[in-house]
Amino acid sequence: MGLRIVILATLALTPLTWLIGSAAMAQEAGVDRTAAARALFDAAIEAADEGRWEDAADGFQRALSLRASPQIAYNLAGALVELGRFVRASELLRQVGRDPTVDAEVREAAEARRAEILPRIARLTIRVRASGAPVVMLDERQVDSAALEVPLPVDPGSHALELRSGDRVIGHQQIDLAEGEAREVVLSAGSGPTDATEQRVEAALDSSVAGTSEDPAGTWWFWTSIIGAALLVGGAVTLGVIFGTQDSFATPIDGNGTPPVIIIGAGG
């Protein structure tokens, strides 16, 4: 009987001992993650002070993945704003501003910063005119069908749009969006780039073809000879400039690299 009691007591204590050991290991791992997050945060602050915003954003993002902190999220948003990534920054600031556990000062700062960048976000409405169910890609990321035909928040800058059917690209466009610009794009099978240079080239070709039917001087052979002569003269002039002058490079002008002060720290 005594032996049985000892065995049962041992079995009862074993799970408790295991739980205590697991809790200690988890706490130790938590300390390691916090220490790593703090080191990343400090390095990101240093990068921000030096205007290295890509490094700052990377450091804040990695720190945030180790420790969910509204202070880290706020600073990450600040770095993303400097990089023109307003959409992601606005979402981070929105989360911070709506977190009831965050200090009122931090929430107010997040809401004020978000209000500043919202007007700078571009809006892109994508419409598809194609049979079947083609996939729309925006900068190599698939656009959900529910997000079509509505103004999507998009960062200003250059963007690539593709219309894909299986593994084939059946339509594509390149667009440039200014801050706060609203644009509507129609993607269809066979749609090509909308680059202004290509449009001018196509217009020039169209006008030259139209001129051949009105004037003998506008024949294909005539214009080919004219263009060839111009290229020869231009090449000669270019060679003369290359061999007649020395290489020179403009001295880069240093800009004002002083970044905005990030006043909110990583917290305790």
SERO-4910 file (N, C-alpha, C, O; in steps of 0.05 Angstrom, whole numbers):
BEGIN
 pado doro    nc1    nc2    nc3   cac1   cac2   cac3    cc1    cc2    cc3    oc1    oc2    oc3
  Met    A     16    -24      0      0      0      0     17     25      0     12     44    -14
  Gly    A     38     24     17     56     47     18     70     52     -8     73     75    -17
  Leu    A     78     30    -21     91     33    -47     73     45    -68     81     61    -84
  Arg    A     48     37    -67     28     47    -87     24     77    -83     22     92   -103
  Ile    A     23     86    -58     19    115    -53     43    131    -64     39    152    -76
  Val    A     67    120    -59     91    134    -69     90    137    -99     97    158   -110
  Ile    A     83    116   -113     82    116   -142     62    136   -152     67    151   -171
  Leu    A     38    136   -140     17    154   -149     25    183   -144     20    201   -160
  Ala    A     39    188   -121     48    215   -115     68    224   -136     68    247   -144
  Thr    A     86    206   -143    106    212   -163     93    219   -190    101    238   -203
  Leu    A     74    203   -198     60    208   -223     45    234   -223     43    248   -243
  Ala    A     34    241   -200     19    266   -197     37    290   -199     29    311   -209
  Leu    A     61    287   -188     80    310   -188     94    314   -215    102    336   -221
  Thr    A     96    292   -230    110    294   -256     99    316   -275    114    332   -285
  Pro    A     72    316   -280     61    337   -297     66    365   -286     72    384   -301
  Leu    A     64    368   -260     69    395   -248     98    404   -252    103    427   -259
  Thr    A    116    384   -248    145    391   -253    150    399   -282    165    417   -288
  Trp    A    136    384   -300    139    390   -329    128    418   -336    140    432   -351
  Leu    A    105    424   -323     93    451   -329    111    473   -318    114    493   -332
  Ile    A    122    469   -295    140    490   -284    164    494   -302    172    516   -307
  Gly    A    176    471   -311    199    473   -328    192    486   -355    208    502   -365
  Ser    A    169    480   -366    160    492   -391    156    522   -388    163    538   -406
  Ala    A    144    530   -366    139    558   -361    165    573   -359    168    596   -369
  Ala    A    185    561   -345    211    574   -343    224    577   -370    236    598   -376
  Met    A    222    556   -387    234    557   -413    220    579   -430    233    593   -445
  Ala    A    193    580   -428    178    600   -443    186    628   -434    188    646   -451
  Gln    A    189    631   -408    196    658   -398    224    665   -408    229    688   -415
  Glu    A    242    646   -408    270    652   -417    269    659   -447    283    677   -455
  Ala    A    253    644   -462    251    650   -491    239    678   -495    247    692   -513
  Gly    A    219    685   -478    207    711   -480    227    733   -474    227    754   -488
  Val    A    244    729   -455    265    748   -448    284    751   -472    292    773   -479
  Asp    A    291    729   -485    309    730   -508    296    745   -531    310    761   -544
  Arg    A    271    741   -536    257    755   -557    255    785   -552    258    801   -570
  Thr    A    250    791   -526    248    820   -519    275    833   -522    277    856   -532
  Ala    A    296    819   -514    323    831   -516    330    834   -546    342    855   -553
  Ala    A    323    815   -562    329    817   -591    313    840   -603    323    855   -620
  Ala    A    288    842   -595    271    864   -606    282    891   -598    282    910   -614
  Arg    A    292    893   -573    303    919   -564    328    926   -579    333    949   -586
  Ala    A    345    905   -585    370    910   -600    363    920   -628    375    938   -639
  Leu    A    343    906   -641    335    914   -667    323    943   -668    328    958   -686
  Phe    A    307    949   -647    295    975   -645    317    997   -642    315   1017   -656
  Asp    A    337    992   -625    358   1012   -622    373   1016   -648    380   1039   -655
  Ala    A    379    994   -662    393    997   -688    376   1012   -708    387   1027   -724
  Ala    A    350   1007   -708    332   1021   -726    331   1051   -720    330   1067   -738
  Ile    A    330   1058   -694    331   1086   -687    356   1100   -697    355   1122   -707
  Glu    A    378   1086   -694    404   1097   -704    403   1101   -734    412   1121   -745
  Ala    A    392   1081   -749    390   1084   -778    371   1107   -785    377   1122   -804
  Ala    A    350   1111   -770    331   1133   -776    345   1160   -771    342   1179   -786
  Asp    A    361   1162   -750    376   1186   -744    395   1193   -767    401   1217   -772
  Glu    A    405   1173   -780    424   1177   -802    410   1179   -830    423   1181   -850
  Gly    A    384   1177   -830    369   1179   -855    369   1154   -871    362   1155   -895
  Arg    A    377   1131   -860    376   1106   -874    349   1092   -869    347   1075   -853
  Trp    A    330   1102   -884    302   1094   -879    296   1065   -886    279   1053   -873
  Glu    A    308   1054   -906    304   1026   -913    314   1009   -890    300    990   -882
  Asp    A    338   1015   -880    348    999   -857    331   1003   -832    326    985   -817
  Ala    A    321   1028   -828    305   1034   -805    278   1018   -806    270   1006   -787
  Ala    A    266   1018   -830    240   1004   -833    244    974   -829    228    961   -817
  Asp    A    266    963   -840    272    935   -837    276    928   -807    266    907   -798
  Gly    A    291    944   -793    296    939   -765    270    941   -748    266    924   -731
  Phe    A    254    961   -753    229    964   -738    210    940   -744    197    930   -726
  Gln    A    209    932   -769    192    910   -777    200    884   -763    183    869   -754
  Arg    A    226    879   -763    235    855   -750    231    856   -720    224    836   -707
  Ala    A    235    879   -708    230    882   -679    200    878   -673    193    865   -653
  Leu    A    183    888   -690    154    885   -686    146    855   -688    127    847   -674
  Ser    A    159    840   -705    153    812   -708    161    796   -683    150    775   -678
  Leu    A    180    806   -668    188    793   -643    172    802   -619    168    787   -600
  Arg    A    163    827   -620    148    838   -598    127    857   -608    133    878   -620
  Ala    A    101    850   -604     79    867   -613     78    891   -594     67    890   -572
  Ser    A     88    913   -604     89    938   -587     79    961   -604     87    965   -626
  Pro    A     60    976   -593     50   1000   -607     71   1021   -612     70   1035   -632
  Gln    A     90   1023   -594    112   1042   -598    129   1034   -622    137   1052   -637
  Ile    A    135   1008   -624    150    999   -647    134   1004   -673    145   1012   -693
  Ala    A    108    998   -672     91   1001   -695     90   1031   -704     91   1037   -727
  Tyr    A     89   1049   -684     89   1077   -690    114   1086   -705    113   1100   -725
  Asn    A    137   1076   -695    162   1084   -707    166   1071   -735    178   1083   -753
  Leu    A    155   1047   -738    156   1034   -764    140   1050   -784    149   1054   -807
  Ala    A    117   1060   -776    100   1076   -793    115   1101   -801    114   1110   -824
  Gly    A    130   1113   -783    145   1137   -789    166   1132   -811    170   1149   -828
  Ala    A    180   1110   -809    200   1103   -829    187   1097   -856    198   1105   -877
  Leu    A    164   1084   -856    150   1078   -881    140   1103   -895    140   1105   -919
  Val    A    132   1123   -879    124   1149   -891    147   1161   -906    143   1172   -928
  Glu    A    171   1160   -895    194   1171   -908    201   1157   -934    213   1168   -952
  Leu    A    192   1132   -936    197   1116   -960    174   1118   -980    175   1106  -1001
  Gly    A    153   1133   -973    130   1136   -991    111   1113   -990     93   1110  -1007
  Arg    A    113   1096   -970     95   1073   -967     72   1080   -948     70   1071   -925
  Phe    A     55   1097   -958     34   1110   -942     12   1090   -933      1   1092   -912
  Val    A      6   1071   -951    -16   1053   -945    -10   1036   -920    -26   1035   -901
  Arg    A     13   1023   -920     21   1007   -897     24   1024   -872     15   1016   -850
  Ala    A     35   1048   -875     39   1066   -852     12   1074   -840      9   1074   -816
  Ser    A     -8   1080   -857    -34   1088   -847    -48   1066   -832    -61   1071   -812
  Glu    A    -44   1041   -841    -57   1019   -827    -44   1014   -799    -58   1008   -780
  Leu    A    -17   1017   -798     -4   1014   -772    -13   1036   -753    -19   1030   -729
  Leu    A    -15   1060   -762    -23   1083   -745    -52   1079   -737    -60   1087   -715
  Arg    A    -69   1068   -755    -97   1063   -748    -99   1043   -724   -115   1047   -706
  Gln    A    -82   1022   -725    -83   1002   -704    -74   1014   -677    -86   1009   -656
  Val    A    -53   1031   -679    -43   1043   -654    -64   1063   -643    -69   1063   -619
  Gly    A    -76   1078   -660    -96   1097   -651   -121   1085   -639   -135   1098   -624
  Arg    A   -127   1060   -647   -151   1047   -637   -146   1027   -615   -164   1013   -606
  Asp    A   -121   1025   -606   -114   1006   -585   -120   1018   -558   -106   1038   -550
  Pro    A   -139   1008   -543   -147   1020   -517   -125   1017   -496   -126   1031   -476
  Thr    A   -106    999   -500    -85    995   -480    -62   1015   -484    -44   1016   -467
  Val    A    -62   1030   -505    -41   1049   -511    -46   1075   -496    -69   1083   -493
  Asp    A    -24   1088   -487    -27   1114   -474    -40   1134   -492    -37   1133   -517
  Ala    A    -55   1152   -480    -70   1172   -495    -51   1189   -513    -58   1196   -535
  Glu    A    -27   1195   -503     -8   1211   -518      0   1197   -543      2   1210   -565
  Val    A      5   1171   -541     13   1156   -565    -10   1154   -585     -5   1156   -609
  Arg    A    -34   1149   -575    -57   1147   -593    -62   1173   -608    -67   1173   -632
  Glu    A    -60   1195   -594    -64   1221   -606    -43   1227   -627    -49   1238   -649
  Ala    A    -18   1220   -621      4   1224   -640     -1   1207   -665      3   1216   -688
  Ala    A    -10   1182   -662    -15   1164   -684    -38   1175   -702    -36   1175   -726
  Glu    A    -59   1184   -689    -82   1194   -704    -75   1220   -719    -84   1224   -742
  Ala    A    -59   1237   -707    -51   1262   -720    -33   1255   -744    -35   1268   -766
  Arg    A    -15   1236   -741      3   1229   -763    -12   1216   -786     -7   1222   -809
  Arg    A    -32   1200   -779    -48   1187   -800    -64   1207   -815    -67   1205   -840
  Ala    A    -75   1227   -802    -90   1248   -815    -73   1263   -835    -84   1273   -855
  Glu    A    -47   1265   -830    -29   1280   -848    -24   1264   -874    -22   1276   -895
  Ile    A    -22   1238   -872    -14   1222   -895    -38   1212   -912    -34   1205   -935
  Leu    A    -62   1211   -900    -85   1201   -915    -89   1216   -942    -94   1203   -962
  Pro    A    -87   1243   -943    -91   1256   -968    -70   1251   -989    -73   1257  -1012
  Arg    A    -47   1239   -981    -25   1234   -999    -28   1206  -1012    -13   1200  -1031
  Ile    A    -46   1190  -1002    -50   1163  -1014    -65   1165  -1040    -85   1179  -1042
  Ala    A    -55   1152  -1061    -69   1151  -1087    -91   1131  -1086    -92   1113  -1069
  Arg    A   -109   1134  -1106   -132   1115  -1108   -132   1104  -1137   -132   1120  -1156
  Leu    A   -134   1078  -1139   -133   1065  -1165   -158   1047  -1168   -162   1028  -1152
  Thr    A   -174   1052  -1189   -197   1035  -1195   -190   1018  -1219   -184   1029  -1240
  Ile    A   -191    992  -1216   -184    973  -1237   -209    960  -1248   -224    947  -1233
  Arg    A   -213    963  -1274   -236    950  -1287   -225    930  -1308   -205    936  -1321
  Val    A   -237    907  -1309   -228    886  -1328   -249    882  -1349   -273    879  -1343
  Arg    A   -240    882  -1374   -257    876  -1397   -246    853  -1412   -232    857  -1432
  Ala    A   -251    829  -1403   -240    805  -1416   -258    781  -1409   -271    781  -1388
  Ser    A   -259    762  -1427   -276    738  -1423   -262    719  -1403   -238    721  -1399
  Gly    A   -278    701  -1393   -267    682  -1374   -263    694  -1346   -277    713  -1339
  Ala    A   -243    685  -1332   -238    695  -1305   -208    700  -1302   -194    686  -1287
  Pro    A   -197    720  -1316   -169    726  -1315   -162    737  -1287   -178    748  -1273
  Val    A   -136    735  -1280   -126    744  -1255   -112    771  -1259    -97    775  -1278
  Val    A   -117    789  -1241   -105    816  -1242    -82    817  -1222    -85    810  -1199
  Met    A    -59    825  -1232    -35    828  -1215    -27    857  -1213    -25    871  -1234
  Leu    A    -22    867  -1189    -12    894  -1185     14    891  -1171     16    883  -1148
  Asp    A     36    899  -1185     63    897  -1175     69    868  -1165     79    865  -1143
  Glu    A     61    849  -1181     66    820  -1176     50    809  -1153     56    788  -1142
  Arg    A     29    824  -1144     12    814  -1123    -17    812  -1135    -26    831  -1147
  Gln    A    -30    789  -1129    -56    786  -1140    -76    804  -1127    -77    807  -1102
  Val    A    -93    816  -1143   -115    833  -1133   -140    816  -1130   -149    804  -1150
  Asp    A   -151    816  -1107   -175    800  -1102   -198    811  -1120   -200    835  -1124
  Ser    A   -214    793  -1130   -236    801  -1147   -255    820  -1134   -267    837  -1147
  Ala    A   -258    818  -1107   -276    836  -1092   -265    864  -1092   -279    883  -1086
  Ala    A   -238    867  -1097   -226    894  -1096   -226    908  -1123   -217    930  -1126
  Leu    A   -237    895  -1144   -239    907  -1170   -263    926  -1171   -283    923  -1156
  Glu    A   -262    945  -1189   -284    964  -1194   -288    984  -1170   -308    998  -1170
  Val    A   -270    984  -1151   -272   1003  -1129   -245   1017  -1125   -224   1005  -1132
  Pro    A   -245   1041  -1115   -220   1056  -1111   -202   1042  -1090   -210   1041  -1067
  Leu    A   -179   1033  -1098   -161   1020  -1080   -140   1040  -1070   -129   1055  -1086
  Pro    A   -134   1040  -1044   -111   1057  -1035    -85   1045  -1045    -79   1022  -1041
  Val    A    -69   1062  -1058    -44   1054  -1070    -23   1075  -1064    -29   1099  -1064
  Asp    A      1   1066  -1059     23   1085  -1055     29   1100  -1081     27   1088  -1103
  Pro    A     36   1125  -1080     44   1140  -1104     69   1128  -1116     86   1117  -1101
  Gly    A     73   1132  -1142     96   1121  -1155     89   1104  -1179     66   1105  -1189
  Ser    A    108   1089  -1189    104   1072  -1213     94   1045  -1205    103   1033  -1185
  His    A     74   1035  -1220     62   1009  -1214     58    994  -1240     53   1005  -1261
  Ala    A     61    967  -1238     57    949  -1261     31    934  -1257     27    921  -1237
  Leu    A     14    935  -1278    -11    920  -1278    -10    898  -1299      0    903  -1321
  Glu    A    -19    874  -1292    -19    852  -1311    -46    838  -1310    -58    835  -1289
  Leu    A    -54    828  -1333    -78    811  -1335    -69    784  -1344    -57    781  -1365
  Arg    A    -73    763  -1328    -62    737  -1333    -85    717  -1336   -105    717  -1322
  Ser    A    -80    699  -1355    -98    676  -1359    -81    651  -1357    -66    645  -1376
  Gly    A    -82    638  -1335    -64    616  -1330    -35    627  -1326    -31    644  -1310
  Asp    A    -17    617  -1342     11    626  -1342     17    648  -1362     39    657  -1364
  Arg    A     -3    655  -1378      1    675  -1399     -7    703  -1390    -28    707  -1376
  Val    A      9    723  -1397      2    751  -1393    -13    760  -1418     -1    762  -1440
  Ile    A    -39    766  -1415    -55    774  -1438    -60    804  -1440    -72    813  -1459
  Gly    A    -51    818  -1420    -54    847  -1421    -36    860  -1399    -33    848  -1377
  His    A    -25    883  -1404     -9    896  -1384     -8    926  -1388    -11    936  -1410
  Gln    A     -4    940  -1366     -1    969  -1367     18    978  -1345     20    966  -1324
  Gln    A     32   1000  -1351     50   1012  -1331     39   1040  -1325     34   1056  -1344
  Ile    A     34   1046  -1300     22   1072  -1293     39   1086  -1272     53   1073  -1256
  Asp    A     38   1112  -1272     51   1128  -1252     30   1145  -1238     15   1160  -1250
  Leu    A     29   1143  -1211      9   1157  -1195     23   1178  -1178     43   1172  -1165
  Ala    A     12   1202  -1179     21   1223  -1161      8   1221  -1134    -12   1207  -1131
  Glu    A     19   1235  -1115      7   1235  -1088    -22   1245  -1089    -27   1267  -1101
  Gly    A    -40   1231  -1078    -68   1239  -1076    -83   1236  -1102   -107   1243  -1104
  Glu    A    -71   1225  -1123    -84   1222  -1149   -104   1199  -1149    -99   1178  -1137
  Ala    A   -126   1203  -1163   -146   1182  -1168   -146   1175  -1197   -149   1193  -1214
  Arg    A   -142   1150  -1203   -140   1141  -1231   -157   1116  -1235   -161   1099  -1217
  Glu    A   -168   1114  -1259   -183   1090  -1267   -169   1077  -1291   -163   1091  -1310
  Val    A   -165   1051  -1290   -151   1036  -1310   -169   1013  -1320   -181    999  -1303
  Val    A   -171   1010  -1346   -186    988  -1358   -166    968  -1369   -150    975  -1387
  Leu    A   -166    943  -1359   -149    922  -1369   -165    904  -1387   -187    895  -1380
  Ser    A   -155    899  -1411   -168    881  -1429   -147    863  -1443   -123    870  -1443
  Ala    A   -155    842  -1455   -137    824  -1469   -125    840  -1492   -139    852  -1508
  Gly    A    -98    839  -1494    -84    853  -1515    -77    881  -1508    -64    895  -1524
  Ser    A    -85    891  -1484    -77    918  -1476    -48    919  -1471    -36    901  -1460
  Gly    A    -35    941  -1480     -6    944  -1478      1    967  -1460    -16    979  -1447
  Pro    A     27    973  -1459     36    994  -1442     25   1021  -1450     20   1026  -1474
  Thr    A     23   1039  -1431     13   1066  -1437     35   1087  -1433     29   1110  -1428
  Asp    A     59   1078  -1437     81   1096  -1434     80   1118  -1455     75   1113  -1478
  Ala    A     84   1143  -1447     80   1166  -1465    100   1166  -1488     93   1174  -1510
  Thr    A    124   1156  -1483    144   1155  -1504    135   1136  -1526    137   1142  -1550
  Glu    A    125   1112  -1519    116   1093  -1539     92   1104  -1554     89   1099  -1578
  Gln    A     75   1119  -1540     52   1131  -1554     61   1151  -1575     50   1152  -1597
  Arg    A     82   1167  -1567     92   1187  -1587    104   1174  -1611    101   1183  -1633
  Val    A    119   1152  -1606    131   1137  -1628    110   1126  -1646    112   1128  -1671
  Glu    A     89   1114  -1635     67   1103  -1651     54   1125  -1667     46   1121  -1690
  Ala    A     50   1148  -1654     37   1170  -1668     54   1180  -1692     43   1187  -1713
  Ala    A     80   1181  -1687     98   1190  -1709     98   1170  -1732     98   1178  -1755
  Leu    A     98   1144  -1726     97   1124  -1747     71   1127  -1763     71   1125  -1787
  Asp    A     48   1131  -1748     23   1133  -1762     22   1157  -1780     12   1155  -1803
  Ser    A     34   1180  -1772     33   1204  -1788     51   1201  -1813     45   1211  -1834
  Ser    A     74   1186  -1810     91   1182  -1833     79   1164  -1854     82   1169  -1878
  Val    A     64   1144  -1844     50   1126  -1863     28   1142  -1877     24   1138  -1901
  Ala    A     14   1159  -1863     -7   1175  -1875      5   1193  -1896     -8   1199  -1917
  Gly    A     29   1204  -1892     41   1223  -1910     49   1210  -1936     51   1224  -1956
  Thr    A     54   1184  -1937     63   1171  -1962     41   1171  -1983     48   1170  -2007
  Ser    A     16   1173  -1975     -6   1171  -1995    -11   1199  -2007    -27   1201  -2027
  Glu    A      1   1220  -1996     -5   1247  -2006     18   1259  -2021     13   1276  -2039
  Asp    A     42   1251  -2016     65   1265  -2028     86   1245  -2036     93   1228  -2019
  Pro    A     96   1246  -2060    117   1227  -2068    141   1229  -2051    156   1210  -2048
  Ala    A    146   1254  -2040    170   1257  -2023    167   1243  -1997    186   1240  -1982
  Gly    A    143   1233  -1991    139   1219  -1966    141   1189  -1969    131   1175  -1951
  Thr    A    152   1180  -1990    155   1151  -1994    174   1139  -1974    190   1153  -1961
  Trp    A    171   1113  -1971    187   1099  -1951    217   1102  -1956    232   1106  -1937
  Trp    A    225   1100  -1982    253   1101  -1988    264   1129  -1983    287   1132  -1974
  Phe    A    248   1149  -1988    257   1176  -1983    263   1181  -1953    285   1191  -1946
  Trp    A    244   1173  -1937    248   1178  -1908    270   1160  -1896    283   1168  -1877
  Thr    A    273   1136  -1907    295   1119  -1898    322   1131  -1904    340   1130  -1887
  Ser    A    325   1143  -1927    351   1156  -1934    356   1180  -1916    378   1185  -1908
  Ile    A    335   1196  -1911    338   1219  -1894    346   1211  -1866    364   1223  -1854
  Ile    A    333   1191  -1855    340   1182  -1828    368   1171  -1827    382   1176  -1807
  Gly    A    376   1155  -1847    402   1144  -1848    424   1166  -1848    444   1164  -1834
  Ala    A    419   1187  -1864    439   1209  -1866    440   1223  -1839    462   1230  -1830
  Ala    A    418   1227  -1827    418   1241  -1801    433   1225  -1780    448   1236  -1764
  Leu    A    430   1198  -1780    444   1181  -1762    474   1182  -1766    489   1183  -1747
  Leu    A    483   1183  -1791    511   1184  -1797    523   1211  -1787    545   1211  -1775
  Val    A    509   1233  -1792    519   1259  -1783    520   1260  -1753    539   1269  -1741
  Gly    A    498   1250  -1741    497   1250  -1711    519   1233  -1699    531   1240  -1679
  Gly    A    526   1210  -1712    547   1193  -1702    574   1206  -1704    590   1204  -1686
  Ala    A    579   1221  -1726    604   1235  -1730    607   1256  -1709    629   1259  -1697
  Val    A    586   1271  -1704    588   1293  -1684    592   1281  -1656    608   1292  -1641
  Thr    A    579   1259  -1650    583   1246  -1624    611   1237  -1620    623   1240  -1598
  Leu    A    623   1224  -1641    651   1215  -1639    670   1239  -1634    689   1237  -1619
  Gly    A    664   1261  -1648    681   1285  -1645    679   1295  -1616    700   1304  -1605
  Val    A    656   1295  -1605    653   1304  -1577    668   1286  -1558    681   1295  -1539
  Ile    A    666   1259  -1563    678   1240  -1545    708   1243  -1544    721   1243  -1523
  Phe    A    720   1244  -1568    749   1244  -1570    761   1272  -1567    785   1275  -1563
  Gly    A    744   1293  -1569    755   1320  -1567    752   1332  -1539    762   1355  -1535
  Thr    A    740   1319  -1520    736   1330  -1494    745   1309  -1473    747   1286  -1479
  Gln    A    749   1319  -1448    755   1301  -1426    730   1294  -1412    710   1308  -1412
  Asp    A    731   1270  -1398    708   1262  -1382    704   1281  -1358    724   1289  -1346
  Ser    A    680   1287  -1352    674   1303  -1329    649   1293  -1315    631   1283  -1329
  Phe    A    648   1294  -1289    626   1285  -1274    617   1307  -1255    634   1319  -1242
  Ala    A    591   1312  -1254    581   1332  -1236    584   1323  -1207    579   1300  -1201
  Thr    A    592   1341  -1190    594   1334  -1162    567   1332  -1149    551   1350  -1152
  Pro    A    561   1309  -1136    534   1307  -1124    530   1328  -1103    548   1336  -1089
  Ile    A    506   1338  -1102    498   1358  -1083    486   1345  -1058    466   1330  -1061
  Asp    A    498   1349  -1036    488   1336  -1011    462   1350  -1003    460   1374  -1002
  Gly    A    441   1334   -998    416   1345   -989    415   1347   -959    434   1339   -944
  Asn    A    393   1357   -949    388   1358   -920    380   1331   -910    357   1323   -914
  Gly    A    398   1317   -898    392   1289   -889    381   1287   -861    378   1265   -851
  Thr    A    375   1310   -849    366   1309   -821    338   1297   -820    319   1309   -831
  Pro    A    334   1274   -807    308   1262   -807    290   1274   -785    301   1287   -767
  Pro    A    264   1270   -787    247   1279   -765    254   1265   -739    262   1242   -740
  Val    A    250   1278   -717    256   1266   -691    234   1246   -684    210   1252   -684
  Ile    A    242   1222   -677    223   1202   -668    223   1202   -638    242   1194   -625
  Ile    A    202   1213   -626    202   1219   -597    192   1196   -580    195   1196   -556
  Ile    A    180   1175   -593    167   1154   -578    186   1130   -578    194   1121   -599
  Gly    A    192   1120   -554    211   1098   -552    198   1071   -553    174   1069   -560
  Ala    A    213   1050   -547    203   1023   -550    186   1014   -526    174    993   -527
  Gly    A    186   1030   -506    170   1022   -482    185   1004   -464    209    997   -468
  Gly    A    172    996   -442    186    980   -422    189    952   -430    201    936   -416
***
